Every structure is written in structure tokens, then in C-alpha cells.
Amino acid sequence: MFKSQDIAIDLGTATILVYTKDKGIVINEPSVVAVETSTGKLMEVGQKAHDMIGRNPDDITVIRPMRKGVISDFDSTMTMIKYILNKACKWSFFKPRVIVCIPSVITEVEKKAVVDAMTGGGARNAYLIEEPIAAAIGAGLDIAKPAGHLVIDIGGGTTDIAVISLGSMVVHTSLKIAGDEFDQDIIKYVKKTHNMIIGERMAELVKKEIGCVYPQGEQSFMKIKGRSMVSGLPMEVMLSSDEMLDALKETADMIVAGVKDVLERTPPELIGDISVSGAVLTGGGSLIKGLDKLIALETSLEVKVADDPVSCVVLGTGKALDEMKTLRKTKRRY
């Protein structure tokens, strides 16, 4: 007897990950679509489209359909969903059922847009789960018990901070700043300090190589290339990790302020639990050097980065596939 395939999707601002029960993570590609400008015809999706950023001619438009954790271009999102569902379920006869994660603070209209994009892209049914809960499950936390866990999920477009107990969020917030904001900070810093213009891809490379928000034991350097604002010609600049401390300070401080705000609103009993268990960092943005140490210094908590922070959300969403029957009966939207 043929059965439809159940899949989990982390529909991120920067990256889209797809998980199936039998194969694990089957897709991990940038959330980017390239279309023909005049006709809107799809040209590339994922990594191949990402490689075109900053290099595309006028007749090709490169789109990032997800912004700040929500859909900014519905048609492009649906096209991207159709592509990944076909790729993940190429041998399946029936349309798949999908669980997709969403930011912890999102409007009903934005929720409906996600569900509509999924069903329009080829899903038979779509269910939602909040990112902090998925991240906690993926990080291996036992959130079903009456004990507090602090999860800080830093993605590409949003930072979701939540205190979780008994399987639900007790206190939470979603900041519209995350990894993409760090990239923009680097672009602005290089422009202001070195009179040089660099693109998003170069900024992302700098962030990954020498980006830091806490003093490092040994300073590191990276040579970057861009266009001079004075001459308009190509130029090179040597950046240091100490410069990144200045460039990324404001955004890092905003994330720390968000964590403090959640802690200030947390019931005393759960604060006691968190003071013992500490906080867990997940998401690709948590990999920036020193962020765990900065949050630990500012909150007096033990802060650790999850073993596989990039995949935590989709792995947790994948574990929720076991509850598909319950979801279908209750129509529960996590």
C-alpha cells in the first residue's frame, strides 16, 4: 500500500533545510531563487541561484523570498517550495504532508501565507511548529518536564528567544535581527572606515572567518576585495577580528538585551531552573565567535552552543513528524 511521505522543513531566511524520516536531512540549500526578469520564468533555485548574487545581469533577477523569517515574495516562495518538494519526494506518488517551523512571534496572516505557499507548492497538508520549540527538541532538551529551558535560536532573519516548560513557550520574543544583520553591519563598517564597497557574499565570508563579538585570545586577519568609493576601481583591505568587535557590537548588544528582557519576564521558579541548566544557542547565527561568552558574561548564566546548531530546528521539526496523527486529528497549529 502506498503512503504519502511526511517531511519537515526549516524555511529559513538564509537557508532551507528538508528532513525526511527515512533519510534524515536531504536538502540544505540557500533560500534563493533566480528568475528571468521579463517573463518571471524560473531559472535556478538554491545554491546555483545563490552563486548568482551580485553577478547577475539585468535580464536575471535574484530573489531572496524570505525576509526577517516571513514570506516577502509569495510567488517566489511557492516556486522554491515546489522545487524542493519535487526534489525531496521525486519517487513519491502522493503529495507529502509537511511540518514547517515559523518564528515564535508571527501574525495569523503570515501563518496563512506559509501554509498557502506549502499547499500551493505541492504539499497535501501543512502544519506549523514554532522555531524555539523545534530547536529545543533538536538540541536534545527534554521540554516535556515541568522545568525551565532557555533557548536562543539565531537564524538568518530572526532571533527567537524562549523559556520553555511542559512542552510550551512560557515567555518568548522574536527579534528581527540575526545573521543577516551582522552581514549588513560589516558592509556598513567597511564602507565607513575604509571607503570601500563590498557585497553580501563577501560580508558573509568575513563574518564566518573573523567575525566575533567577544575579545579573542589571538587576533586574526582577512584580506577582502571590493570597489573604492574614491576612485571606483578595485581595491584590497586587510580586516582584523578586533575591527569586527566594533562592527558587530550594536547588533550583538541588541540580542543580549532581548535575552535579558525574556529573563526579566520569566517566573521565579523557572529562573531557578535556568540558573542550573543554563541557556542553549542554536541556529547558524550562534556560530559567530564569542557570542556564547558575551551572553554568559551579561546574564551570569552558563551558555553553550548546541552540537549541531544549524540543523537543530529541522531535526526537532523532524521529530515532530511522529506526532502527525495527533496534528491531523486536532488540527493543532504549534
C-alpha positions in Angstrom: 0.0 0.0 0.0 1.4 3.4 -1.0 1.6 6.1 1.7 2.3 9.8 1.3 5.7 11.0 2.6 5.9 13.1 5.7 8.6 15.7 5.6 9.9 18.5 7.9 11.0 21.9 6.5 13.1 24.7 8.1 12.0 27.5 5.8 14.8 29.9 6.9 15.6 33.4 5.7 19.1 32.3 4.6 18.8 28.5 4.2 16.1 26.0 3.6 16.6 22.5 5.1 14.4 19.5 4.4 14.2 16.4 6.6 12.5 13.0 5.9 12.0 10.2 8.4 13.8 7.6 6.3 16.8 9.6 5.0 17.3 12.4 7.5 18.3 15.8 6.1 18.0 15.5 2.3 18.2 19.2 1.3 20.4 22.0 2.7 20.5 25.0 0.3 20.3 28.8 0.3 16.8 30.3 0.2 17.4 32.0 -3.1 15.5 32.0 -6.4 16.7 33.3 -9.8 14.1 34.1 -12.4 14.1 35.7 -15.9 13.3 39.4 -15.4 11.0 39.9 -18.4 8.9 36.7 -18.1 9.3 35.6 -14.4 10.4 32.1 -15.7 12.3 30.1 -13.1 16.0 29.7 -13.9 17.7 28.4 -10.8 16.9 27.6 -7.1 19.1 27.2 -4.1 22.9 27.1 -4.3 23.1 27.8 -8.1 20.8 30.9 -7.6 22.9 32.0 -4.6 26.1 31.8 -6.7 24.5 34.5 -9.0 24.1 37.1 -6.2 26.0 40.2 -7.2 26.9 38.7 -10.5 23.6 38.6 -12.3 22.9 40.7 -15.5 19.8 42.8 -15.8 17.8 40.1 -17.5 18.1 37.8 -14.5 16.6 38.7 -11.1 17.9 37.0 -8.0 15.4 37.0 -5.2 15.5 36.0 -1.5 11.8 35.3 -1.0 12.1 35.1 2.8 12.9 38.2 4.8 13.1 38.5 8.6 11.7 35.0 9.0 8.5 35.5 7.0 7.5 35.4 3.3 8.2 38.6 1.5 7.6 37.3 -2.1 4.8 34.8 -2.2 5.2 33.6 -5.8 8.9 33.1 -5.5 8.4 31.2 -2.2 5.9 28.9 -3.7 8.2 28.3 -6.7 11.0 27.4 -4.3 8.7 25.1 -2.3 7.6 23.3 -5.5 11.3 22.8 -6.4 12.3 21.3 -3.0 9.2 19.1 -2.6 9.8 17.7 -6.1 13.5 17.1 -5.2 12.7 15.6 -1.8 9.8 13.4 -2.9 10.7 12.6 -6.5 9.8 8.9 -6.1 6.6 9.5 -4.1 3.3 9.0 -5.9 1.2 11.0 -3.4 1.6 14.6 -2.3 3.6 14.9 1.0 2.4 16.1 4.3 4.6 18.8 5.7 5.5 20.3 9.1 7.3 23.7 8.8 8.8 25.8 11.5 7.9 29.5 12.0 9.2 32.4 14.2 7.7 32.5 17.7 6.0 35.8 17.0 4.1 35.8 13.7 0.7 37.1 12.6 -2.2 34.9 11.5 -1.8 36.4 8.0 1.9 35.4 7.9 1.0 31.9 9.2 -1.6 31.5 6.5 0.9 32.7 3.9 3.3 29.9 4.9 0.5 27.2 4.8 -0.7 28.5 1.4 2.8 28.5 0.0 3.3 24.9 1.1 0.0 23.6 -0.3 0.4 25.7 -3.4 3.9 24.3 -3.9 2.6 20.7 -3.7 2.0 19.7 -0.1 -1.2 17.8 0.8 -1.4 19.3 4.3 0.9 21.7 6.2 1.3 22.1 10.0 3.3 24.7 11.9 5.7 24.5 14.8 7.5 27.4 16.5 11.2 27.6 16.0 12.3 27.7 19.6 10.3 24.5 20.4 11.8 22.8 17.4 15.3 24.0 18.2 15.0 22.7 21.8 13.8 19.3 20.6 16.6 19.2 18.1 19.2 20.2 20.7 18.1 17.2 22.8 16.4 19.1 25.6 13.6 17.3 27.5 11.0 20.0 27.3 8.0 17.9 28.4 9.0 18.1 32.0 7.9 20.9 34.4 11.4 22.6 34.2 12.5 25.7 32.5 14.9 25.7 29.5 16.2 28.9 27.8 16.6 28.5 24.1 18.2 31.2 21.9 17.8 30.5 18.2 19.7 32.8 15.9 18.9 32.3 12.3 19.4 34.5 9.2 16.5 36.9 9.6 15.2 36.4 13.2 16.5 35.7 16.7 13.9 33.7 18.7 14.4 33.6 22.5 12.1 31.5 24.6 11.7 29.9 28.0 10.1 26.5 27.5 8.4 24.3 30.1 5.9 21.4 29.8 6.3 21.4 26.0 5.2 25.1 25.5 6.7 28.5 25.5 6.1 30.4 28.8 7.9 33.6 27.8 9.2 34.4 24.4 10.2 37.1 21.9 11.3 37.3 18.3 13.8 39.9 17.2 14.0 41.0 13.6 17.8 40.9 13.8 20.1 37.9 13.3 22.8 36.7 10.9 21.8 39.0 8.0 22.1 42.0 10.3 25.7 41.0 11.1 26.4 40.9 7.4 24.9 44.4 6.9 27.0 45.7 9.9 30.2 44.5 8.2 29.2 46.2 4.9 28.5 49.5 6.7 31.7 49.3 8.7 33.9 48.7 5.6 32.2 51.5 3.8 32.5 54.0 6.6 36.0 53.0 7.8 37.8 52.0 4.6 35.8 53.9 1.9 35.2 50.6 0.2 32.0 48.9 -1.1 31.7 45.1 -0.7 28.8 42.8 -1.4 26.7 40.5 0.8 28.7 37.4 -0.1 32.0 39.0 0.9 30.5 40.2 4.1 29.2 36.8 4.9 32.7 35.3 4.3 34.2 37.9 6.6 31.6 37.1 9.3 32.4 33.4 9.1 36.2 33.8 9.0 37.0 36.6 11.5 33.6 37.8 12.8 33.5 38.0 16.6 31.6 39.7 19.4 33.9 38.9 22.3 37.7 39.6 22.5 39.7 36.6 21.1 42.9 35.3 22.5 44.7 35.9 19.3 43.8 38.5 16.7 43.0 37.1 13.2 43.1 38.9 9.8 41.5 38.6 6.4 42.2 40.3 3.1 39.0 41.4 1.4 38.4 42.9 -2.1 35.8 45.5 -3.2 35.4 48.8 -5.0 36.9 52.0 -3.9 34.4 54.8 -3.1 37.0 57.3 -4.1 38.3 56.0 -7.4 35.7 53.5 -8.3 38.5 51.0 -9.0 39.1 47.6 -7.4 40.9 47.7 -4.1 42.0 45.4 -1.2 41.9 45.9 2.5 43.1 43.9 5.4 40.5 43.5 8.1 41.1 42.3 11.7 39.0 40.5 14.2 39.4 43.5 16.6 37.6 45.6 13.9 34.8 43.1 13.9 34.2 43.7 17.6 33.4 47.3 16.8 31.4 46.5 13.6 29.2 43.9 15.3 28.8 45.4 18.7 25.4 47.1 18.3 23.6 44.0 16.9 25.2 41.7 19.5 24.1 44.1 22.2 20.5 44.0 20.9 20.5 40.2 21.1 21.8 40.3 24.6 19.1 42.9 25.5 16.4 40.5 24.1 17.7 37.7 26.3 17.6 39.9 29.4 14.1 41.0 28.5 12.9 37.4 28.4 14.6 36.6 31.7 13.1 39.6 33.4 9.6 38.3 32.4 10.3 34.7 33.4 8.6 33.4 36.6 11.0 32.9 39.6 10.6 29.1 39.7 11.7 28.8 36.1 14.6 31.3 36.6 15.8 28.9 39.3 15.8 26.1 36.8 17.6 28.1 34.1 20.3 29.2 36.6 21.1 25.5 36.9 20.6 24.3 33.3 21.8 27.4 31.6 21.0 28.6 28.0 21.3 26.8 24.7 22.3 28.6 21.5 21.0 27.2 18.2 20.9 28.4 14.6 23.6 29.4 12.1 24.0 32.8 13.8 25.1 31.2 17.0 28.4 30.2 15.3 29.7 33.7 15.4 32.8 33.7 17.6 32.3 34.7 21.2 28.5 35.2 21.3 28.1 32.4 23.9 30.7 34.1 26.1 29.2 37.5 25.7 25.7 36.3 26.7 27.2 34.4 29.6 29.0 37.5 30.8 25.9 39.7 30.6 23.5 37.2 32.2 25.6 35.2 34.6 24.3 32.0 33.0 26.1 29.1 31.6 25.7 29.3 27.8 26.5 26.5 25.4 26.2 26.2 21.7 24.2 23.1 20.5 26.2 20.2 19.0 24.7 20.9 15.5 23.2 24.4 15.8 22.5 24.8 12.1 20.4 21.6 11.9 18.7 21.8 15.3 15.5 23.4 14.1 14.9 21.0 11.2 15.9 17.9 13.3 13.4 19.0 16.0 10.8 19.6 13.4 11.6 16.1 12.0 10.9 14.6 15.4 7.5 16.2 15.4 6.7 14.1 12.4 5.9 11.3 14.9 3.0 13.5 16.1 1.5 13.8 12.6 -1.5 11.7 13.6 -2.3 13.9 16.6 -1.8 17.0 14.5 -4.2 15.7 11.8 -6.9 14.9 14.3 -6.7 18.1 16.4 -5.7 20.4 13.5 -3.4 21.9 16.1 -1.1 24.7 15.0 2.0 24.5 17.1 
